[in-house]
Every structure is written in structure tokens, then in C-alpha cells.
């Protein structure tokens, strides 16, 4: 275990706080409110087009901190490794984590490693915690959406879910579909600069856009209407969903962000998203209305209106 930690983990997570090898990292934190999140990643397969479980873990944790309007600073990582996991695979995952952390500008400062018997861990599970400082004057919450607000989406839907599922099942769609897993803290910061009165940010992970918007509508006691033609979806992803019977609005995403902003700041927010990394396909997709409370609708291409249901159960298990 000592050799594993020193030769594999420490050699890559080369942070000064971690190198002390104390039981806890003592850190200098700027003044302000703290944003804290934790998550556990159990995706299978461990490697998929566009990423791996390591990229997913760091990007997902960074994004959760960013949704609070915070600048992510520190990450902790805990690993549960199954006996028999190849060291080369572990090194590849760790290198991916280091690269994403550097891109996001966060430090991996402490962690833990456990090894379980063969057949009890599916290779690797990763648990994370993220800490950031909320920028002064920012107060974001899913409860703050108001009638007249505008809903923005930072890019195309369904890329991650379909990429993982196609790899897991050995399916080929005649074109490359890659995961969207990416750190979005810089995109959120740019959007906040442009729309300082933003109500909230949410990343549409498990349950996709549908569950995300239903949760916002319920928390704020409002209704949300999405314009189907305005929602960006890659044609190959749309075709895969139609072939497999999935609702693209319910498929998981790991590198997309939903923002709700006042109408008079929507154009500025959209321009900021589009100019930020990973935001080139951003779009205004809908608006917040008065009621009925907790209901989300889709205005279809034919002018009809249907309910956008929240995902019940797990459409694609072990996807993030």
C-alpha cells in the first residue's frame, strides 16, 4: 500500500499539502462563504469515448461547486480499488484527473485508498469532496426562479449518456459520439459576470434536462416551458435515442450547465456562455411562467404542448 501511494498517487497528485502526508490538509481559504459538495463515481465502463471515471470525478465535483457561484479551490479524492486492477489503468485514470484539475485550476489536497477483494469492487470507485469560495454578493438557489426568467443551456444534450451506453453495450452508430465530461467553472464564472442577477445554475446529470427542470420548477413553485426546436441535440445522439427508445431530455450529461437568468440579462449571459470553453453550442431554450407550479412543458415543432416528465428510476444505471 505504501508503494502504491508513493509511486502511483503521490507521484501524480504532487500538491504541497498532500505531500505532507498528514491525516488532514491545513489550507488557507480566502474570506467568504464556503461551498462544499461530495459525490461518488461508479461508472462502468471505466473508459469511454471522450473520457474516463477520473475525468468524470474531477469535472463533476468542480461543476457542483461552481453551481453555487463559487470558485472551486480544493478537492479530496477517495479510491476503492478492486484486487486485480491493472496499475496501468489506474495510472491512466490518475493522469486524467490531474489534467482536468489543472484545467479547472483546483488542487487535489488529500485522499484515501482502500483495496477490496476480487469481485467486490468492479475495478474502481472514486469518492470526492470539493470546496470553493462563493463570490461576494452572489446568492444562487433553485428556489429563486421567477415568472419571466429565461432558461439557458450551455450545449448539446445526451452526449455523455449515449457515449457510455454505446461503449458498454458494444453498439456502433456509424459516427463518433463522445462524452461531454468537462469542468465548467470558467463558463459559470463568465455567465455570472454577464448576468449578475442569475437565479441559479444546475448541471443536468442523472435524469438529464427533464429531471433538472422539474426540480427547479418544484423548488420555485413555478412552471417552465421549453421550446423543442431551440434545444441543441446532435443528430447522431437524437438518432441513437430514437433507435433505443430513450427520451433525450432524460439522458445524463456531465459537461453541460443549465442557467436561469432574468430576461433582460439573457442575451448577455448567452454571449458569455458561447465565448467560454465548452459553451459554443449554448442556447436559450425556454422561459419560466407562473403555473401550474412544478410543471414543465415542451412546445413541440408542431406547435403542440406536452409535459416533460421527470425520470423515474434509473434509465441507464452506473453512468456517472
Helices and strands as residue ranges (DSSP letters): H 2-4, I 5-10, H 16-19, E 34-41, E 47-48, E 51-52, H 53-66, E 70-82, H 87-104, E 107-116, E 124-134, E 150-153, H 159-169, H 185-194, E 200-202, H 208-220, E 223-227, G 228-230, H 235-244, G 248-250, E 258-261, G 263-265, H 266-275, E 283-289, E 296-299, E 305-307
